Structure formats: C-alpha cells, structure tokens
C-alpha cells in the first residue's frame, strides 16, 4: 500500500531546490556549489551521502525552509561542485562545509547528514565543534561496518568501466520504490568514477572512526535493517549521552525521500525539543 503512495508523491511533489539559484564559494580544493532557502537565525546544513548530490533533499526544501535557513551542499566532486585534484577525504568534505558556512554568513549550524554524509557531519563536528549546534544522523554509521583498512579494496571494486551498472545494483537494494530507484540511478551514476572510488577508499582513515564523545544534541534516524543491532545502539548511546535514537520500519535507506513528511516533522520536532531554534 505504501509503495503507490510514495511513487505518486515523488512524481507530484514540487521541487523548490530545482528553481533556487546556485551559489558558489571557493576554498583551496576549488568551488563548492550550494543552495540557500529560507531565512532566520537558525541554520541547518544538509549533507548528502556517497555518490549523491544535494538533490536527495528536494523533498525537505519547502518544509524546512519555512522554519529555518536551509543550506543544501554538493560535496566536492559531486553535483555541481568542482572535483578535487587530490583524494576525497573527510577532512576535505568538512572543510567544504565550513567554507559554505562562511560564505553564507552563518556562525554555526545544525548539520544533517545522510548515509556516508553521517561520517562527514560527525567529522565536521570533530574539526569545528564551536560551529556545530547539533547533528541529525540519517541511516549512517558512527563506527565502520568493516575494518577501515578494507575500504580501499571495497572502493577498488568500483574502479571499473562498468561502475555505473554496479552502482545501479546497489541502488536496487536501497529502496523498493521503482520511481525512486530510477531517480537515484540517474543521480548516483552522474558522479565521476574517480570521486566514487576515492570517497570510499578514504574511509580507511582511522581518525574519522575515533569514538570521541559528541557533546551536542543528536537525532539518529535509521531504517530498520540487520546492521543496526542493539550493540550498535548501545555504542551510540555511550558516545552520545541523551541521543534521540529512532528506528523506522517499512522504509528504505533514503527514508527522507520515502517518508518526507514524517522525516521533516522529526527534524523540526528535534530542533524544537532541544532548543535549537534561535
């Protein structure tokens, strides 16, 4: 029953991100593309995951921009941002977010990350704690699913001429909604192969997986899956005392696209409950 509803919503939902003007800022790795909607003293930055772009947040733009200033970022090498000459490290991604905040004139922000964007959001907090008011971690992990040293080998499996077909097969396992599959295939296969490979390989850096405490408010939203074990939840609760940890049933990895109204309400309710509206 949910699948036809989601499919109809994806087809009919307005896309204010598409019509918003593109903004660019530069740092040492080149230009970073972002879009800014809404206004007000509270800034929320939306960070996509592996091989994606800011377009994955199109269903959040209207609801969130009505309450906050929302910044939607293409990480280096993704979307309309320049591809760096060097590796796509989490340091690089975090510095790109900081460049966007400076360009937008925002002193701090709540950072929302999806999938591997959770790693980026968490690393941004590590590097810029004074600029992080809170974190929303969407179906991404705070500890590696495998030994970090194995990430280069995993990444190498995408360093092939048919990498787009391989990404398409990954997408098939992320959602049961056919229109969303098609949308994600178009989006994720547009990312250059070097960026796809490098951003995965650079997860080898053990610094990004350090279990240093997180001392800002955190909302963690997950789609029910075997890898979100009770042990993982316990790990997160030790790392983030007071975390708002939720697991949703009957939804895929891109839960903000499959259930946008519920997702938007969860984020806005979290901001309200934790006093993050200024």
C-alpha positions as CSV (number, residue, x, y, z in Angstrom):
1,X,0.0,0.0,0.0
2,X,2.8,2.4,0.8
3,X,4.6,1.9,-2.5
4,X,2.0,3.5,-4.8
5,X,1.6,6.4,-2.3
6,X,5.4,7.1,-2.3
7,X,5.6,6.8,-6.1
8,X,2.7,9.3,-6.5
9,X,4.3,11.7,-4.1
10,X,7.7,11.5,-5.8
11,X,6.1,12.3,-9.1
12,X,3.9,15.2,-8.0
13,X,5.9,16.9,-5.2
14,X,7.2,20.4,-6.1
15,X,10.9,20.8,-6.2
16,X,11.9,24.3,-4.8
17,X,15.5,23.2,-4.9
18,X,15.5,23.0,-8.7
19,X,14.4,26.6,-9.0
20,X,16.6,28.0,-6.3
21,X,19.7,30.0,-7.5
22,X,23.0,28.2,-7.5
23,X,25.6,29.7,-5.1
24,X,29.3,29.0,-5.2
25,X,32.2,29.5,-2.8
26,X,35.8,28.7,-3.1
27,X,38.4,27.1,-0.9
28,X,41.8,25.5,-1.7
29,X,40.2,22.5,-3.4
30,X,38.1,24.5,-5.8
31,X,34.5,25.7,-6.0
32,X,31.7,24.3,-3.8
33,X,28.1,24.5,-5.0
34,X,25.2,25.1,-2.7
35,X,21.7,26.4,-2.5
36,X,20.1,28.5,0.3
37,X,16.4,28.6,1.1
38,X,14.6,30.3,3.9
39,X,15.9,32.7,6.4
40,X,16.3,33.3,10.1
41,X,18.9,32.9,12.8
42,X,18.9,29.1,12.8
43,X,20.9,27.5,10.0
44,X,20.6,23.8,9.0
45,X,23.1,22.3,6.6
46,X,22.1,19.2,4.6
47,X,24.9,16.8,3.5
48,X,24.3,14.0,1.0
49,X,26.0,10.7,1.1
50,X,28.2,8.6,-1.2
51,X,27.8,9.3,-5.0
52,X,24.8,11.6,-4.4
53,X,24.2,15.3,-4.6
54,X,22.0,18.0,-2.8
55,X,19.1,16.8,-4.9
56,X,18.4,14.0,-2.4
57,X,17.0,16.6,-0.1
58,X,14.5,18.1,-2.6
59,X,11.5,16.9,-0.5
60,X,12.8,18.7,2.6
61,X,13.3,22.1,1.0
62,X,9.9,23.5,1.4
63,X,9.1,22.4,4.9
64,X,12.4,23.1,6.4
65,X,12.9,26.5,4.7
66,X,9.7,27.7,6.1
67,X,11.2,27.5,9.6
68,X,15.0,27.8,9.3
69,X,17.7,28.9,6.9
70,X,18.5,25.7,5.0
71,X,21.7,25.2,3.1
72,X,22.0,22.3,0.7
73,X,25.5,21.4,-0.3
74,X,27.1,19.4,-3.1
75,X,30.3,18.0,-1.6
76,X,33.5,18.3,-3.7
77,X,33.3,16.1,-6.8
78,X,29.5,15.8,-6.6
79,X,26.7,17.6,-8.3
80,X,27.9,21.0,-9.5
81,X,31.0,21.2,-7.2
82,X,34.5,21.0,-8.6
83,X,36.2,17.7,-8.3
84,X,39.4,18.0,-6.2
85,X,42.7,17.1,-7.7
86,X,43.6,15.0,-4.7
87,X,41.8,12.4,-2.7
88,X,38.2,12.9,-1.5
89,X,38.9,12.8,2.3
90,X,36.5,13.5,5.1
91,X,38.8,16.4,6.0
92,X,38.2,17.9,2.6
93,X,34.4,17.4,2.8
94,X,34.3,19.0,6.3
95,X,36.4,22.0,5.1
96,X,34.0,22.4,2.2
97,X,31.1,22.6,4.6
98,X,32.9,25.2,6.7
99,X,33.6,27.3,3.5
100,X,29.9,27.2,2.8
101,X,29.0,28.4,6.3
102,X,31.5,31.3,6.0
103,X,30.2,32.2,2.6
104,X,26.6,32.1,3.8
105,X,27.5,34.3,6.8
106,X,26.4,31.6,9.3
107,X,28.3,31.4,12.6
108,X,27.1,27.9,13.3
109,X,24.6,25.3,12.2
110,X,22.8,22.0,12.8
111,X,24.3,19.5,10.4
112,X,22.1,16.9,8.8
113,X,23.9,14.0,7.1
114,X,22.6,11.0,5.3
115,X,24.4,7.7,4.8
116,X,28.2,8.5,4.4
117,X,27.1,12.1,5.0
118,X,26.8,11.0,8.6
119,X,30.6,10.4,8.7
120,X,31.0,13.9,7.2
121,X,28.7,15.6,9.6
122,X,30.4,13.8,12.6
123,X,33.9,14.8,11.3
124,X,32.7,18.4,10.8
125,X,31.8,18.4,14.5
126,X,35.2,17.0,15.3
127,X,37.0,19.7,13.4
128,X,34.6,22.6,14.1
129,X,32.9,22.0,17.4
130,X,32.1,25.6,18.0
131,X,30.3,25.8,14.7
132,X,28.1,22.7,15.3
133,X,24.9,23.3,17.2
134,X,23.6,19.8,16.7
135,X,23.6,16.8,14.5
136,X,20.9,14.8,12.6
137,X,22.4,11.4,11.6
138,X,20.2,9.7,8.9
139,X,20.8,6.0,8.3
140,X,24.6,6.3,8.5
141,X,27.1,4.8,10.8
142,X,29.4,6.2,13.5
143,X,31.6,3.2,13.5
144,X,32.8,1.2,10.4
145,X,30.9,-1.8,9.2
146,X,34.3,-3.4,8.4
147,X,38.0,-2.8,9.3
148,X,38.9,0.6,7.9
149,X,41.9,-0.9,6.2
150,X,39.5,-2.8,3.9
151,X,37.8,0.3,2.4
152,X,40.4,0.7,-0.4
153,X,39.7,-2.8,-1.6
154,X,35.9,-2.2,-1.5
155,X,36.5,1.0,-3.4
156,X,38.6,-0.7,-6.0
157,X,35.6,-2.9,-6.9
158,X,34.1,0.3,-8.4
159,X,37.2,1.3,-10.3
160,X,35.9,-0.5,-13.5
161,X,34.4,0.7,-16.7
162,X,31.0,-0.7,-15.7
163,X,31.0,1.1,-12.3
164,X,27.6,2.7,-13.2
165,X,26.0,-0.7,-13.6
166,X,27.4,-1.7,-10.2
167,X,26.0,1.5,-8.6
168,X,22.6,0.7,-10.1
169,X,22.7,-2.7,-8.5
170,X,23.5,-1.1,-5.1
171,X,20.5,1.3,-5.6
172,X,18.2,-1.7,-6.2
173,X,19.0,-2.8,-2.6
174,X,18.3,0.6,-1.1
175,X,14.6,1.0,-2.0
176,X,11.6,-1.0,-3.2
177,X,10.0,2.1,-4.9
178,X,10.6,1.9,-8.7
179,X,10.4,5.7,-9.4
180,X,12.9,6.3,-6.6
181,X,15.2,3.7,-7.9
182,X,15.2,5.4,-11.3
183,X,15.8,8.8,-9.8
184,X,18.7,7.5,-7.7
185,X,20.3,5.7,-10.5
186,X,20.4,8.9,-12.6
187,X,21.7,10.9,-9.7
188,X,24.3,8.5,-8.4
189,X,25.7,7.4,-11.7
190,X,26.4,11.0,-12.7
191,X,29.2,11.2,-10.1
192,X,32.7,10.7,-11.7
193,X,34.3,7.3,-11.2
194,X,37.4,8.8,-9.5
195,X,35.2,10.5,-6.9
196,X,33.1,7.4,-6.3
197,X,36.2,5.4,-5.7
198,X,38.2,7.9,-3.7
199,X,35.5,8.9,-1.3
200,X,35.0,5.2,-0.4
201,X,38.8,4.5,-0.2
202,X,39.4,7.4,2.1
203,X,37.2,5.9,4.8
204,X,40.4,4.0,5.6
205,X,41.4,7.0,7.8
206,X,41.1,5.7,11.4
207,X,40.6,9.3,12.6
208,X,37.1,9.5,11.2
209,X,36.1,6.5,13.3
210,X,37.5,7.6,16.6
211,X,34.9,7.2,19.4
212,X,35.4,10.6,20.8
213,X,32.4,11.9,22.7
214,X,29.7,14.0,20.9
215,X,28.5,16.8,23.2
216,X,25.9,18.5,21.1
217,X,22.2,17.4,20.7
218,X,21.9,14.4,18.3
219,X,19.0,12.9,16.5
220,X,19.8,9.5,14.9
221,X,17.2,8.1,12.4
222,X,17.6,4.6,10.9
223,X,15.7,2.4,8.5
224,X,15.2,-1.0,10.2
225,X,18.0,-3.3,9.0
226,X,20.1,-6.1,10.4
227,X,23.2,-4.0,10.8
228,X,21.5,-1.6,13.2
229,X,21.9,-4.0,16.1
230,X,21.3,-3.5,19.8
231,X,25.0,-3.4,20.2
232,X,25.3,-0.6,17.7
233,X,22.6,1.3,19.5
234,X,24.4,0.8,22.8
235,X,27.6,2.1,21.2
236,X,25.8,5.3,20.0
237,X,24.3,5.9,23.4
238,X,27.7,5.6,25.1
239,X,29.1,8.0,22.6
240,X,26.2,10.5,22.7
241,X,24.5,10.5,26.1
242,X,21.0,11.7,25.6
243,X,20.8,10.8,21.9
244,X,17.3,10.7,20.4
245,X,17.7,7.3,18.7
246,X,14.9,6.0,16.4
247,X,14.4,3.1,14.0
248,X,11.7,3.2,11.4
249,X,10.1,0.1,10.0
250,X,8.9,-0.4,6.4
251,X,11.2,2.2,4.8
252,X,14.4,2.1,2.7
253,X,17.8,3.7,3.1
254,X,16.6,7.1,1.6
255,X,13.9,7.4,4.3
256,X,13.8,11.2,3.9
257,X,12.6,10.6,0.3
258,X,10.2,7.7,1.0
259,X,8.5,9.4,4.1
260,X,9.3,13.1,3.8
261,X,6.5,14.5,5.9
262,X,7.4,12.2,8.8
263,X,11.1,13.0,8.3
264,X,10.6,16.7,8.3
265,X,8.4,16.6,11.4
266,X,11.0,14.6,13.2
267,X,13.8,17.1,12.4
268,X,11.7,20.1,13.3
269,X,10.4,18.4,16.5
270,X,14.1,17.7,17.4
271,X,15.1,21.3,16.8
272,X,12.2,22.5,19.0
273,X,12.7,19.9,21.8
274,X,16.4,20.6,22.0
275,X,16.1,24.4,22.0
276,X,17.9,24.7,18.7
277,X,15.6,27.3,17.2
278,X,17.1,30.8,18.0
